[in-house]
Amino acid sequence: MEIINVRLPDKVVSDLDKLAKKHSLTRSEVMRQALTIYLHLTENVGAMLRPLVFQVKPAQIAYTRRGDVSILKVPTGHAIVVGSTSSGSVGSKEMDRVKVDGRILGKFLARVALMDVTATGAFPLLLSVTLGVEKEPTGNTILEGIRREARTIGLDPNQVIMENTEDNFVTLQTGAGLTVIGFANDDELRLGKTCPGDLIVAIGKPKVGEEVIAAEAHGEIADLKNVIQLSQRKYVHDISPVGGFGIASEATMMAYGVGRQLKIIEVKDLDLNKSAGPATVVLATIDRERLEDLTSLIPKPVNVVGEIL
């Protein structure tokens, strides 16, 4: 018989002594029996010494898409959610079509991709930023805006942001891309939760290009905090940021995603077909009796734009 010395935390030793006293056994006997049972289970059940996730094969991963978001479901009951966005000719460069400060560009880049991922119920883990501009000064200015937006939902920019810039060539226009990777429990994903009779509500007004800055200052567009607020309410079923295809198109996809028809409700002074640019509108399907709760929750333009039939 071989003697093995093992260091154990005080809590484990305390529990060990309680068991030994309870069953009139020695410490050694309790440990011997515990190891014997554990080794037997490991041999016969298998896979207990390593997490199940590391045994997943590519063929077992289920891939689905929703707009600019990809959802990878694995048989462990988890999902990896990937969202991305890009921008061209918007920034402070000489040949940019829309002139904005780099911080503003960075804020909206991060906002769009983070809204897409968090709207599914996933928690963002990583932001990969690819900038077609030099790091200093343009790249760092854009990154400052990205970092600020990441902080609004409690992310630490120093931990979650990866960056790459173009420092080999002189650039005359701004090009930027951002990808967000999130993680979720499969049963917590907000996909396909919409029910017959739900109302489709639009938070914010569709704005694009130079309209966006002024609209944000007047509280007319949705933002990342609004998505977080919606995701924390059980009466909110599915959440979907609106992009270039407009409110009507996004609402139709929400209905078709659960195999239902949609009744569009026209709203005065709200163009349902206009591009919502950098996700200036968020759609949510809700219990119809909770509309007042939602309007009280978010002090921004809230309009019923459809009904799930």
C-alpha positions in Angstrom: 0.0 0.0 0.0 1.4 3.4 -1.0 1.0 6.5 1.1 -0.1 9.7 -0.7 0.0 13.2 0.9 -2.7 15.6 -0.2 -3.2 19.2 0.7 -6.9 20.1 1.2 -8.7 23.5 1.9 -9.8 24.0 5.5 -13.5 23.8 4.4 -12.9 20.3 2.9 -11.1 19.1 6.0 -14.0 20.3 8.2 -16.5 18.5 6.0 -14.3 15.4 6.1 -14.1 15.4 9.8 -17.9 15.8 10.1 -18.5 12.8 7.9 -15.9 10.8 9.8 -17.5 11.6 13.1 -21.0 10.9 11.8 -20.2 7.5 10.5 -17.6 6.6 13.1 -14.8 6.4 10.5 -11.3 7.8 10.2 -10.4 10.5 7.8 -8.4 8.1 5.7 -11.4 5.7 5.4 -13.7 8.5 4.3 -11.2 9.7 1.7 -10.5 6.1 0.5 -14.2 5.4 0.0 -14.8 8.8 -1.7 -12.0 8.1 -4.2 -13.2 4.6 -4.9 -16.7 5.8 -5.7 -15.5 8.7 -7.8 -13.1 6.4 -9.8 -15.9 3.9 -10.4 -18.2 6.6 -11.7 -15.6 8.1 -13.9 -14.8 4.7 -15.4 -18.4 3.7 -16.0 -20.1 7.1 -16.8 -17.1 8.7 -18.5 -16.2 12.3 -19.2 -16.4 13.5 -15.6 -12.8 14.6 -15.6 -13.2 17.1 -18.4 -16.1 19.4 -19.3 -18.5 18.1 -21.9 -18.0 21.2 -24.1 -14.5 20.0 -25.1 -16.0 16.8 -26.6 -18.4 18.6 -29.0 -17.7 17.8 -32.6 -18.3 20.4 -35.4 -21.1 18.2 -36.8 -23.0 18.6 -33.5 -23.1 22.4 -33.7 -26.4 23.8 -35.0 -26.0 27.1 -37.0 -28.8 29.6 -37.3 -28.9 33.2 -38.5 -31.0 36.3 -37.6 -30.1 39.3 -39.6 -26.4 40.1 -39.0 -26.2 37.7 -36.1 -25.1 34.1 -36.2 -26.1 31.7 -33.4 -24.0 28.5 -32.8 -25.8 26.1 -30.5 -23.8 23.2 -29.0 -25.2 20.1 -27.3 -24.1 21.2 -23.9 -27.0 23.6 -23.6 -25.0 26.7 -24.5 -24.8 29.0 -27.5 -22.1 31.2 -29.0 -23.6 34.4 -30.6 -21.7 36.4 -33.1 -22.7 39.9 -34.4 -20.9 42.3 -36.7 -21.2 45.7 -38.3 -19.1 47.9 -40.6 -18.8 51.5 -41.7 -17.2 53.2 -44.7 -16.7 56.8 -45.6 -17.9 58.0 -42.3 -15.4 59.7 -40.0 -12.9 62.6 -40.0 -10.8 61.7 -43.0 -10.3 64.0 -46.1 -12.5 61.9 -48.4 -15.2 60.8 -45.9 -18.7 61.4 -47.1 -20.2 62.0 -43.7 -18.0 64.0 -41.4 -18.1 62.9 -37.7 -15.7 62.8 -34.9 -14.0 59.3 -34.5 -15.5 58.9 -31.0 -19.0 59.1 -32.4 -18.2 56.6 -35.1 -16.7 54.2 -32.5 -19.7 54.6 -30.2 -22.2 53.7 -32.9 -20.1 50.8 -34.3 -20.0 49.3 -30.8 -23.6 50.1 -30.2 -24.9 48.3 -33.3 -23.0 45.1 -32.8 -23.6 45.0 -29.0 -27.3 45.6 -29.5 -27.6 42.8 -32.0 -25.9 40.3 -29.6 -27.5 41.4 -26.3 -30.9 41.4 -28.0 -30.6 37.6 -28.4 -30.1 37.2 -24.6 -26.4 36.6 -24.9 -23.7 38.3 -22.8 -20.9 39.9 -24.9 -17.4 38.5 -24.1 -15.2 39.9 -26.9 -15.1 42.9 -29.3 -12.8 42.5 -32.3 -12.2 45.8 -33.9 -10.7 46.1 -37.4 -9.9 49.6 -38.6 -8.8 50.6 -42.1 -7.0 53.7 -40.6 -3.7 54.4 -38.9 -3.6 53.8 -35.1 -2.6 57.4 -34.2 -4.5 59.6 -34.2 -7.6 58.3 -36.1 -7.7 54.7 -34.8 -7.3 55.6 -31.2 -10.1 58.2 -31.4 -12.5 55.6 -32.8 -11.4 53.1 -30.1 -12.1 55.7 -27.4 -15.7 55.8 -28.6 -15.9 52.0 -28.7 -14.5 51.7 -25.1 -17.0 54.3 -23.8 -19.9 52.3 -25.3 -18.6 49.0 -23.9 -18.5 50.5 -20.4 -22.2 51.4 -20.5 -23.1 47.7 -20.0 -20.3 47.0 -17.5 -17.6 45.6 -19.8 -14.0 46.2 -19.1 -12.5 47.5 -22.4 -9.0 46.4 -21.4 -10.2 42.8 -21.2 -12.7 42.5 -24.0 -11.4 44.6 -26.9 -9.0 43.3 -29.6 -7.9 45.8 -32.2 -6.1 46.0 -35.5 -5.3 49.1 -37.6 -3.8 49.9 -41.0 -0.3 51.3 -40.4 1.3 50.3 -43.7 -0.4 52.8 -46.0 -1.8 56.3 -45.8 -5.6 56.3 -45.9 -7.8 59.0 -47.2 -11.2 57.5 -46.1 -12.3 55.8 -42.9 -13.2 52.2 -43.0 -14.1 50.2 -39.9 -15.5 46.9 -38.8 -16.5 45.4 -35.5 -17.4 41.9 -34.4 -18.9 41.0 -31.0 -18.8 37.4 -29.7 -21.3 36.6 -26.9 -22.2 33.5 -24.8 -25.6 32.3 -23.6 -27.4 29.4 -22.0 -29.6 27.9 -24.8 -32.8 28.2 -22.7 -32.1 31.9 -22.1 -31.9 32.9 -25.8 -34.6 35.4 -26.9 -35.3 33.7 -30.2 -38.7 32.5 -31.3 -40.4 33.6 -28.1 -43.1 35.7 -29.8 -46.7 34.5 -29.2 -49.9 35.0 -31.2 -51.6 38.2 -30.2 -48.4 39.9 -29.3 -47.9 43.6 -30.2 -44.8 44.6 -32.1 -43.6 47.9 -30.6 -41.0 50.2 -32.1 -38.7 52.1 -29.7 -37.1 55.1 -31.3 -37.5 56.7 -34.8 -35.6 55.6 -37.9 -32.7 58.0 -38.5 -29.7 57.7 -40.9 -26.5 59.6 -41.7 -26.3 63.1 -40.4 -29.8 62.8 -38.8 -28.5 60.5 -36.1 -26.5 62.9 -34.0 -29.3 65.4 -33.5 -31.9 62.7 -33.0 -29.8 61.2 -30.2 -29.5 64.6 -28.5 -33.3 64.9 -28.5 -33.8 61.4 -27.1 -35.5 60.1 -30.4 -33.5 57.0 -31.0 -33.0 53.7 -29.2 -29.7 52.8 -27.6 -27.9 49.9 -25.9 -29.3 50.6 -22.5 -32.8 50.3 -23.9 -32.0 46.8 -25.1 -30.8 45.9 -21.7 -33.9 47.3 -20.1 -36.1 45.3 -22.5 -34.2 42.1 -21.9 -34.8 42.3 -18.2 -38.6 42.3 -18.6 -40.4 39.0 -18.8 -43.4 40.5 -20.7 -40.9 41.3 -23.5 -40.6 38.3 -25.7 -38.3 38.9 -28.8 -36.1 41.9 -29.3 -34.7 42.9 -32.7 -32.7 46.1 -33.6 -33.7 47.6 -36.9 -31.1 48.4 -39.6 -31.1 49.4 -43.2 -34.2 47.5 -44.3 -36.6 49.4 -42.1 -39.2 48.7 -39.4 -41.8 46.9 -41.7 -39.2 44.5 -43.0 -37.8 43.7 -39.6 -41.3 43.2 -38.1 -42.2 40.8 -40.9 -39.1 38.8 -40.2 -40.0 38.6 -36.5 -43.5 37.2 -37.4 -42.2 34.8 -40.0 -39.6 33.6 -37.6 -42.3 32.0 -35.5 -44.5 30.9 -38.4 -47.1 33.6 -38.0 -48.7 36.3 -40.1 -48.3 40.0 -39.3 -50.8 42.9 -39.3 -48.9 46.1 -40.0 -50.2 49.2 -38.1 -49.4 52.5 -39.8 -48.3 55.3 -37.5 -48.5 59.0 -38.4 -45.1 60.6 -39.0 -43.3 57.3 -38.7 -41.9 55.9 -41.9 -42.0 52.1 -41.6 -39.8 51.6 -44.7 -37.1 54.1 -43.9 -33.6 52.9 -43.0 -33.0 53.0 -39.3 -29.2 53.4 -39.9 -27.1 52.4 -36.9 -29.9 50.6 -35.1 -31.8 53.7 -34.2 -35.0 51.7 -33.7 -35.5 48.5 -31.6 -38.5 46.3 -32.1 -40.0 44.2 -29.2 -42.9 41.8 -29.1 -44.8 42.2 -25.9 -48.0 41.0 -24.2 -50.6 43.5 -25.3 -51.8 44.3 -21.8 -48.2 45.5 -20.9 -48.0 48.3 -23.4 -48.4 51.0 -20.7 -45.6 49.3 -18.6 -43.3 49.6 -21.6 -44.0 53.2 -22.3 -43.4 54.0 -18.7 -40.1 52.1 -18.7 -38.5 53.9 -21.7 -39.0 57.7 -22.0 -38.5 57.7 -25.8 -40.8 57.4 -28.8 -42.8 54.2 -28.4 -45.2 53.1 -31.2 -47.2 50.0 -31.9 -46.3 49.1 -35.5 -47.8 45.6 -35.7 -49.7 42.7 -34.3 -48.8 39.0 -34.5 -51.8 37.0 -35.9 
